[in-house]
Amino acid sequence: VPMVAPGNVQVHVINSTLAKVHWDPVPLKTVRGHLQGYKVYYWKVQSLSRRSRRHVEKKILTFRGNKTFGMLPGLEPYSSYKLNVRVVNGKGEGPASPDKVFKTPEGVPSSPSFLKITNPTLDSLTLEWGSPTHPNGVLTSYVLKFQPINNTHELGPLVEIRIPANESSLILKNLNYSTRYKFYFNAQTSVGSGSQITEEAVTIMDE
C-alpha cells in the first residue's frame, strides 16, 4: 500500500452545503504501485445549533487519477465537520492525512414542524406551532401571514406579523366572525426565510 499521506490539506467552504478540498499530491515513488486516485473521508462532528452528538457516519468520496482537489456536496448547514485524505493504489489505501476541522455557515431553516389552530371564538383564533426540525442556524423570528377567504374563494388583504423566535403560540384577535382565514407560516435565520406551511381555519358564527 502507499507509504505517505497527502500533505497541505486545505478546505475552502463555499456555502452552507458545499466545500472544496485541496491537497498536495504524494511523491509518485511513495505510491508503490499504480496511482488510482485519492479518497476524502469526511464526517459531521456536531450541529452548531444542537449540542447533541449522535452516531457519526463517515462519508467517502473518491477522486480518480492525480487530481489535487475535489468538491464535497450535500453538507448540512451550521455544522462542524472533520475530513482527511488518503492516496489509493491497486493494493489499497495509504495512511490518512491529519484530520482537518471545518465549519459550514448558517442556512435557511426547514419549515416549522407543525401549525395547529384551536379555540375559535367570534373574533379570535389560537395558533400553536413547533420549531423547525432542522433550524440550520440560529432562529431569529417566525413570520405569520394571513388573509380572509370569502365565499367565492377570493383572498382578502394579507396581514404580516413577525413573532420572536422563542414563542410557540399566539392568540390572534380582532378577526371577523364566521370568516375563513388562510395562514402562511415560516421560520427565519439571519440568512433568510425557510419554507412555509399553510393552514386554514374559521372563526365561529355566533356564541
C-alpha positions in Angstrom: 0.0 0.0 0.0 1.1 3.7 -0.4 3.6 4.9 2.2 2.7 8.5 2.9 -0.4 10.7 3.3 -1.2 13.7 1.1 0.1 16.9 2.6 -1.1 20.5 3.0 -4.8 19.7 3.1 -6.9 22.8 2.8 -10.7 23.3 3.0 -12.5 26.2 1.3 -16.1 26.4 2.5 -18.2 27.8 -0.5 -21.6 27.9 1.1 -23.7 26.2 3.8 -23.9 22.9 1.9 -20.7 22.8 -0.3 -17.0 22.9 0.4 -13.9 22.4 -1.8 -10.9 20.4 -0.5 -7.3 20.8 -1.9 -4.2 18.7 -1.2 -0.7 18.3 -2.4 0.0 15.1 -4.4 2.2 12.5 -2.8 5.6 11.8 -4.5 5.0 9.1 -7.1 7.7 6.8 -5.7 5.8 6.6 -2.4 2.7 5.3 -4.1 4.4 1.9 -4.5 2.2 0.9 -7.4 -0.3 2.3 -9.8 -1.8 5.6 -8.6 -5.6 5.1 -8.7 -6.7 8.3 -7.0 -7.4 10.0 -3.7 -10.1 9.3 -1.2 -11.6 12.0 1.0 -13.2 10.8 4.3 -15.4 13.3 5.9 -18.0 13.3 8.7 -20.1 15.6 10.7 -18.9 16.1 14.3 -21.8 18.1 15.6 -24.6 20.5 14.7 -23.8 24.0 15.9 -27.4 24.7 16.8 -28.0 21.5 18.7 -25.3 20.2 21.1 -26.3 16.6 20.6 -23.7 14.1 19.3 -25.1 11.1 17.6 -23.6 8.1 15.8 -21.1 9.5 13.3 -21.4 8.2 9.7 -18.3 8.7 7.7 -18.7 9.5 4.1 -16.1 8.7 1.4 -15.6 10.4 -2.0 -13.1 9.0 -4.5 -11.3 11.3 -6.9 -9.7 9.3 -9.7 -6.2 9.9 -11.1 -3.8 12.6 -10.0 -6.4 15.2 -9.0 -5.4 17.6 -6.2 -8.8 18.9 -5.3 -12.5 17.8 -5.0 -15.9 19.1 -4.1 -17.9 18.0 -1.0 -21.6 18.5 -1.8 -24.6 17.8 0.4 -23.2 19.2 3.7 -25.5 20.2 6.5 -25.6 24.0 7.3 -24.3 25.3 10.6 -22.3 22.2 11.4 -18.8 21.2 12.3 -17.0 18.6 10.1 -13.8 16.8 10.0 -12.0 15.3 7.0 -8.8 13.5 5.9 -7.3 12.5 2.6 -5.6 9.2 1.6 -3.9 8.1 -1.6 -5.1 4.8 -3.3 -3.2 2.3 -5.4 -4.2 -1.2 -6.7 -3.5 -2.7 -3.3 -5.4 -0.3 -1.1 -5.2 3.0 0.8 -2.2 4.8 2.3 -2.2 6.5 5.7 -4.7 9.3 6.4 -3.6 12.9 6.5 -4.2 14.7 9.9 -7.9 15.4 10.5 -8.9 18.9 9.3 -11.8 20.6 11.0 -14.1 23.0 9.1 -17.5 24.6 9.8 -20.4 25.4 7.5 -22.2 28.7 7.8 -25.9 29.1 8.6 -28.6 28.3 6.1 -32.3 28.8 5.9 -34.4 26.6 8.3 -36.7 23.8 7.4 -40.4 24.6 7.8 -41.9 24.7 11.3 -42.7 21.2 12.4 -46.4 21.9 12.8 -49.0 24.6 12.9 -52.2 24.0 14.8 -55.2 26.4 15.1 -57.5 26.0 18.0 -60.1 27.7 20.3 -62.1 29.6 17.6 -64.3 32.4 19.0 -66.2 35.2 17.3 -63.1 37.3 16.7 -60.1 35.3 17.7 -58.1 32.1 16.9 -55.2 30.5 18.9 -52.1 29.3 16.9 -49.6 26.8 18.2 -46.5 25.7 16.4 -43.4 23.6 16.7 -39.9 24.8 15.8 -38.2 23.5 12.6 -36.7 20.0 12.8 -33.6 21.4 11.0 -33.0 25.0 12.2 -29.8 25.2 10.1 -28.7 28.1 12.2 -29.9 30.4 15.0 -33.6 31.2 14.5 -34.2 35.0 14.5 -38.0 35.0 14.2 -41.2 33.5 12.8 -43.3 35.2 10.2 -47.0 34.7 10.1 -49.1 36.0 7.1 -52.8 35.6 6.9 -55.8 36.7 4.9 -59.6 36.2 4.8 -61.1 34.0 2.1 -64.7 35.0 1.1 -67.4 32.7 -0.2 -66.3 32.9 -3.8 -62.8 31.9 -2.7 -61.3 35.3 -3.3 -58.5 36.2 -1.0 -58.7 39.4 1.1 -55.8 41.7 2.1 -52.7 40.0 3.5 -51.6 40.8 7.1 -48.0 40.0 8.2 -46.8 39.6 11.8 -43.3 38.9 13.0 -43.0 36.8 16.1 -40.0 36.3 18.4 -38.1 33.1 17.9 -38.7 31.8 21.4 -42.5 31.9 21.2 -44.6 28.8 20.4 -48.2 30.2 20.5 -50.2 33.3 19.7 -53.8 34.5 20.1 -54.9 36.4 17.0 -57.6 38.9 18.0 -59.8 41.4 16.2 -60.8 38.9 13.4 -64.1 38.9 11.6 -66.8 36.5 12.8 -67.8 33.5 10.7 -64.8 34.1 8.4 -62.4 31.6 6.9 -58.7 32.6 7.1 -55.7 31.2 5.3 -52.4 31.2 7.2 -48.8 31.0 5.9 -46.1 30.4 8.5 -42.3 30.1 8.3 -39.1 30.5 10.4 -36.1 32.7 9.7 -32.4 32.7 10.4 -30.1 35.6 9.6 -29.7 34.1 6.1 -33.3 34.2 5.2 -36.8 32.6 5.3 -37.3 28.9 5.3 -40.1 27.0 3.6 -43.6 27.8 4.8 -46.5 25.7 6.0 -50.1 26.7 5.3 -53.3 26.1 7.2 -56.9 27.3 7.2 -59.4 28.0 10.0 -62.7 29.6 10.5 -63.9 31.9 13.3 -67.3 30.9 14.8 -70.6 32.2 13.5 -72.2 33.2 16.9 -71.9 32.4 20.5 
